[in-house]
Amino acid sequence: MKPLLAALLMALAASAQAEPLPGANVESLLAVAREGSPDVRMVRLEAEAARERIGPAGALPDPFLRVELENITRGGTQTATLSPANVGDTKYLLAQPLPFWGKRDLKREIAAAEAEQAGGRAADTWAEVAGRIKALYAQYWLTHRALQLTRENIALSRQLEQIAQVRYASGLAAQQDAIRAQVERSTLDNELVGMETDYRQQAAFINAMLARSANAPLAEPSALRPLPARLDAARLGERLVERNPQIAIEAARIDGAGKSRDLAYRNNFPDFIVGVQPMQVGDRVDAWNLMLEMNIPLQQGTRRSQEREAERMLEAAAARKEALGHRLHGELSGALASLEAARTTEDITRNRLLPQAELTFKSALAGYETGKVDFATLLDAQRQIRNAKLALLRAQASQQQRLADIERLLGEDL
């Protein structure tokens, strides 16, 4: 039995290890967040709850039954009783409240608009969560690549230090060159410590977004998402109006406010109660009555205030939607401009700055080995390469973050 149990545990452990860790790409993180994020799950459940309120909102009120026992002592000839057959007479009333025509439909439509708002909040929350994860992943990838670059520069600094020591031993360079190389390596070691701390913090932030333990393992980031081709600002503006969840929420709010206004005006008409009333005397029913009851809407001052309130709420909802549209279009324009600027920066860095820095470093290294260039120039050339590579990585990560901003505004991936 024990060998079988041990084999089963080993098989379970092997299957758990075989499951890939999230983090190699942003899609793996989004897949975990879609199912595991408490924020997303909360708004989905609220949206489902709101949809369940649509049917009851337009339903008829429950009917009611009233029983009246009259003359329960039969003029004092008997003790009090609650038996319908032994009292003077018993009246039964079965009644059904009936709202005025159209009120139930309006209440149902108001509930449907509120459900649309809840659905919009669910979509908006997912867009927000997904956007934050995309931006965090871009930073996570940037820090990982910067760590790799820093380790490469530390190894290069060791090589430069060895070259400086050989030249110093040969009497071709000053001892200060070797000391400078050591200082440069120590500086890079300090930067490496800070980057490793940032890397762990970013992993903890990502895990928090996924509702995982802060120390849960993540795969090393391997690749960024491909960027779309040049984006048409006018077309994106149209998609913003059509797809943005916040605009959808405000549109549903306007629809609900319009229905609430119509209901306020419809409340000027009375509601009814209809019923049937059998009367029992002894063991038999010997009379039937029909009943119609209605409220009289006399409080016109109250109703005028309610109507004005509904009108102002409708106007406020329209103004809120208009203001939101202007703000979101401004954010979209800013994100597009930042994306294009990052594209341009990457192009300049990749095709001009980085090749120039590499040529400068090769020339400085050759010049230092022949004694034509001092060590400070060589170190400066090394820093230029590192700065150019870091600028290239930052431009790539910035494009991913701006793309995440645009997709968050649109409520969908490009």
C-alpha positions in Angstrom: 0.0 0.0 0.0 2.8 2.4 0.9 4.7 2.0 -2.4 1.4 2.6 -4.2 0.8 5.8 -2.2 4.3 7.0 -2.8 4.0 6.4 -6.5 0.7 8.3 -6.6 2.2 11.3 -4.7 5.2 11.3 -7.1 2.9 11.3 -10.1 0.9 14.2 -8.7 4.1 16.1 -8.0 5.3 15.4 -11.5 2.0 16.6 -13.1 2.2 19.8 -11.0 5.7 20.4 -12.1 4.8 19.8 -15.7 2.2 22.6 -15.6 3.9 25.7 -17.0 4.2 28.7 -14.7 2.5 31.9 -15.8 4.7 34.8 -16.6 6.5 33.8 -19.8 4.2 36.1 -21.7 1.4 38.4 -20.9 -1.3 36.1 -22.3 -0.5 33.5 -19.6 -1.0 36.1 -16.9 -4.3 37.3 -18.4 -5.6 33.8 -18.5 -5.0 33.3 -14.8 -6.4 36.7 -13.9 -9.6 36.1 -15.9 -10.5 33.2 -13.7 -8.8 34.0 -10.5 -9.0 37.8 -9.9 -11.4 38.6 -7.0 -12.1 42.0 -8.5 -13.3 40.5 -11.8 -15.2 37.7 -10.0 -16.9 40.3 -7.8 -18.2 42.5 -10.6 -19.3 39.4 -12.6 -21.4 38.2 -9.7 -22.9 41.7 -9.2 -23.8 41.8 -12.9 -25.5 38.4 -12.7 -27.4 39.6 -9.6 -28.5 42.7 -11.4 -29.9 40.6 -14.3 -31.9 38.6 -11.9 -33.7 41.8 -10.8 -35.2 42.5 -14.2 -38.0 39.9 -14.0 -39.2 40.8 -10.5 -39.1 44.5 -11.3 -42.0 44.1 -13.8 -44.0 41.5 -11.9 -47.4 42.0 -10.5 -47.5 42.6 -6.7 -48.6 39.5 -4.7 -52.3 39.2 -4.2 -53.6 39.3 -0.6 -56.3 37.6 1.3 -58.4 39.1 4.1 -60.8 37.3 6.4 -63.3 39.2 8.6 -65.2 37.3 11.3 -68.3 39.4 12.3 -70.4 38.9 15.5 -68.2 36.2 16.9 -70.4 35.9 20.0 -73.7 36.0 18.1 -75.1 38.8 20.2 -73.8 37.3 23.4 -75.5 34.0 23.0 -72.2 32.1 22.9 -68.7 32.4 23.9 -66.3 34.0 21.4 -65.2 31.7 18.6 -63.0 31.8 15.5 -64.9 29.1 13.6 -66.4 30.6 10.4 -69.4 28.3 10.7 -70.2 29.4 14.2 -70.0 33.2 13.9 -72.6 35.6 12.6 -71.0 35.9 9.1 -67.6 35.6 7.5 -66.3 37.9 4.8 -63.4 36.8 2.6 -61.5 39.2 0.3 -59.1 38.0 -2.4 -57.6 41.1 -4.0 -54.9 41.8 -6.6 -53.1 45.2 -6.8 -52.8 46.4 -10.5 -50.4 49.2 -11.3 -51.6 51.6 -14.0 -50.9 50.6 -17.6 -47.2 50.9 -18.6 -45.7 51.2 -15.1 -44.6 47.6 -14.9 -42.9 47.8 -18.3 -41.1 51.0 -17.2 -39.9 49.4 -14.0 -38.7 46.4 -15.9 -36.8 48.6 -18.4 -35.3 50.6 -15.5 -34.0 47.3 -14.0 -32.7 46.3 -17.4 -30.8 49.6 -17.7 -29.3 49.0 -14.2 -28.3 45.5 -15.3 -26.6 47.0 -18.4 -24.7 49.4 -16.1 -23.6 46.4 -13.9 -22.5 44.6 -17.1 -20.5 47.7 -18.2 -18.8 47.8 -14.8 -17.8 44.2 -15.2 -16.3 44.9 -18.6 -14.6 48.1 -17.3 -13.1 46.3 -14.3 -11.7 43.6 -16.6 -10.3 46.2 -18.9 -8.7 47.9 -15.9 -7.3 44.7 -14.5 -6.0 43.6 -17.9 -4.4 47.0 -18.6 -2.6 47.0 -15.2 -1.3 43.4 -15.8 -0.1 44.4 -19.3 1.7 47.4 -17.9 3.2 45.4 -15.0 4.4 42.7 -17.4 6.1 45.3 -19.6 8.0 46.6 -16.6 8.7 43.1 -15.4 10.2 42.3 -18.9 12.2 45.5 -18.9 13.7 44.8 -15.5 14.6 41.3 -16.5 16.3 42.4 -19.6 18.1 45.2 -17.8 19.3 42.6 -15.3 20.7 40.6 -18.1 22.3 43.7 -19.7 23.9 44.7 -16.3 25.3 41.2 -15.8 26.8 41.4 -19.3 28.3 44.8 -18.5 29.8 43.4 -15.2 31.4 40.6 -17.2 32.7 43.2 -19.7 34.0 45.3 -16.8 36.0 42.4 -15.6 37.6 42.0 -19.0 38.4 45.7 -19.1 39.9 45.4 -15.6 42.1 42.5 -16.8 43.2 44.5 -19.8 44.1 47.4 -17.6 46.0 45.2 -15.1 48.0 43.6 -18.0 48.9 47.0 -19.4 49.8 48.3 -15.9 52.0 45.2 -15.3 53.7 45.9 -18.6 54.3 49.5 -17.7 52.0 50.8 -20.4 49.2 52.2 -18.2 48.8 53.7 -14.8 47.4 51.8 -11.8 44.5 54.2 -11.8 43.1 52.5 -14.9 42.7 49.2 -13.0 41.2 51.1 -10.0 38.7 52.8 -12.3 37.6 49.5 -13.8 37.1 48.1 -10.3 35.0 51.2 -9.3 32.9 50.8 -12.4 32.3 47.1 -11.6 31.4 47.9 -8.0 28.9 50.6 -9.3 27.3 48.0 -11.6 27.1 45.5 -8.7 25.2 48.1 -6.7 22.8 48.7 -9.6 22.3 45.0 -10.0 21.2 44.6 -6.3 18.6 47.4 -6.8 17.3 45.8 -10.1 17.0 42.4 -8.4 14.9 44.0 -5.6 12.7 45.8 -8.2 12.3 42.5 -10.1 11.1 40.7 -7.0 8.7 43.5 -6.1 7.3 43.5 -9.6 6.8 39.7 -9.4 4.9 40.3 -6.1 2.7 43.0 -7.7 1.8 40.6 -10.5 1.0 37.8 -8.1 -1.2 40.1 -6.2 -3.1 40.9 -9.4 -3.5 37.2 -10.0 -4.7 36.5 -6.4 -1.6 34.4 -5.8 0.9 34.4 -2.9 3.4 37.2 -3.2 6.2 34.6 -3.3 4.5 32.3 -5.8 6.9 31.4 -8.6 6.6 33.1 -12.0 8.3 32.2 -15.3 10.9 34.5 -16.6 9.4 36.9 -19.2 10.4 35.8 -22.6 8.7 38.0 -25.2 6.6 41.1 -25.7 3.4 41.2 -27.6 3.7 42.2 -31.3 2.7 45.8 -31.8 0.0 46.7 -34.3 0.8 48.7 -37.4 0.3 52.4 -37.5 -2.9 53.3 -35.8 -5.6 55.5 -37.3 -6.6 58.1 -34.6 -10.0 58.7 -36.3 -10.9 55.1 -36.4 -9.8 54.5 -32.8 -11.9 57.5 -31.8 -15.0 55.8 -33.3 -14.1 52.5 -31.6 -13.7 54.3 -28.3 -17.3 55.6 -28.6 -18.6 52.2 -29.6 -16.6 49.9 -27.2 -15.5 51.8 -24.2 -17.2 50.2 -21.1 -17.4 53.5 -19.2 -19.3 55.1 -22.1 -21.6 52.1 -22.2 -22.3 52.5 -18.5 -23.2 56.2 -19.0 -25.4 55.3 -22.0 -27.2 52.8 -19.9 -27.5 55.4 -17.1 -29.1 57.8 -19.5 -31.5 55.1 -20.7 -32.5 54.3 -17.1 -32.9 58.0 -16.2 -35.2 58.5 -19.2 -37.3 55.6 -18.1 -37.4 56.9 -14.5 -38.6 60.2 -15.9 -41.4 58.5 -17.8 -42.4 56.6 -14.7 -42.5 59.8 -12.7 -45.0 61.3 -15.2 -46.9 58.0 -15.3 -47.4 58.2 -11.5 -49.9 60.9 -12.2 -52.3 58.1 -13.0 -53.9 56.0 -10.2 -53.1 52.4 -9.4 -55.9 49.9 -8.8 -56.8 47.0 -6.6 -59.5 44.6 -7.8 -60.9 41.8 -5.7 -63.7 39.3 -5.1 -65.5 39.0 -1.7 -67.6 36.0 -0.9 -69.7 36.1 2.3 -70.2 33.0 4.4 -73.1 32.6 6.8 -73.0 29.3 8.7 -71.8 26.6 6.4 -72.7 28.2 3.2 -71.7 31.2 1.0 -74.8 33.1 0.2 -73.4 36.4 -1.3 -70.6 37.5 -3.6 -69.2 41.1 -3.9 -66.8 42.6 -6.4 -64.4 45.3 -5.2 -62.5 48.0 -7.1 -60.1 50.3 -5.2 -57.9 53.1 -6.5 -55.6 55.7 -5.1 -56.3 59.3 -5.9 -53.1 61.2 -7.0 -53.9 64.5 -5.2 -50.4 65.4 -4.0 -49.5 67.3 -7.2 -46.8 69.3 -5.5 -44.9 66.2 -4.6 -45.3 64.7 -8.1 -44.1 67.9 -9.8 -41.0 67.8 -7.6 -40.4 64.2 -8.5 -40.8 65.0 -12.2 -38.3 67.9 -12.0 -35.9 65.6 -10.1 -36.2 63.0 -12.9 -35.6 65.6 -15.6 -32.5 66.9 -13.8 -31.1 63.4 -13.3 -31.6 62.7 -17.0 -29.8 66.0 -17.9 -27.0 65.2 -15.5 -26.5 61.7 -17.0 -26.2 63.2 -20.4 -23.7 65.8 -19.2 -21.7 63.1 -17.5 -21.5 61.1 -20.7 -20.4 64.1 -22.7 -17.7 65.0 -20.2 -16.5 61.4 -20.1 -16.3 61.3 -23.8 -14.1 64.4 -24.0 -11.8 63.1 -21.2 -11.4 59.7 -22.8 -10.7 61.2 -26.2 -8.0 63.3 -24.6 -6.5 60.3 -22.9 -6.6 58.3 -26.2 -4.8 61.2 -28.1 -2.2 61.3 -25.4 -1.6 57.6 -25.4 -1.3 57.6 -29.2 1.2 60.4 -29.2 3.2 58.6 -26.5 3.1 55.4 -28.5 4.4 57.1 -31.6 7.1 58.9 -29.7 8.3 55.6 -28.2 8.3 54.0 -31.7 10.4 56.9 -33.0 12.8 56.6 -30.0 13.2 52.9 -30.7 13.9 53.4 -34.3 16.5 56.1 -33.7 18.1 54.1 -30.9 18.2 50.8 -32.8 19.4 52.2 -36.2 21.5 55.2 -35.1 22.6 55.5 -31.5 23.3 51.8 -30.8 25.4 51.2 -33.9 27.3 54.5 -33.3 28.0 53.5 -29.7 29.2 50.1 -30.7 31.6 51.6 -33.2 32.8 54.1 -30.6 33.5 51.3 -28.1 35.4 49.2 -30.6 37.5 52.2 -31.6 38.1 53.1 -28.0 39.1 49.6 -27.1 41.5 49.3 -30.0 42.9 52.7 -29.2 43.4 51.9 -25.5 45.2 48.7 -26.3 47.6 50.6 -28.5 47.9 53.5 -26.1 46.2 56.1 -28.2 43.1 56.5 -26.0 43.0 56.8 -22.2 41.0 54.5 -20.0 38.4 57.1 -19.1 37.4 57.3 -22.8 37.1 53.6 -22.9 34.8 53.5 -19.9 32.7 56.3 -21.3 32.3 54.4 -24.6 31.2 51.3 -22.6 28.6 53.4 -20.7 27.3 54.8 -24.1 26.6 51.3 -25.3 24.9 50.3 -22.1 22.8 53.5 -22.1 21.8 53.0 -25.7 20.7 49.4 -25.0 18.8 50.5 -21.9 17.1 53.2 -24.0 16.1 50.7 -26.6 14.6 48.4 -23.9 12.8 51.3 -22.2 11.3 52.4 -25.6 10.0 48.9 -26.2 8.5 48.6 -22.8 7.0 52.1 -23.1 5.3 51.1 -26.3 3.8 48.1 -24.6 2.5 50.3 -21.7 1.0 52.8 -24.1 -0.6 50.0 -26.1 -2.1 48.7 -22.8 -3.5 52.2 -22.1 -5.1 52.4 -25.6 -6.6 48.9 -25.2 -7.9 49.8 -21.7 -9.7 52.8 -23.2 -11.1 50.7 -26.1 -12.1 47.9 -23.8 -10.6 45.3 -26.2 -7.3 44.1 -27.6 -6.0 45.6 -30.8 
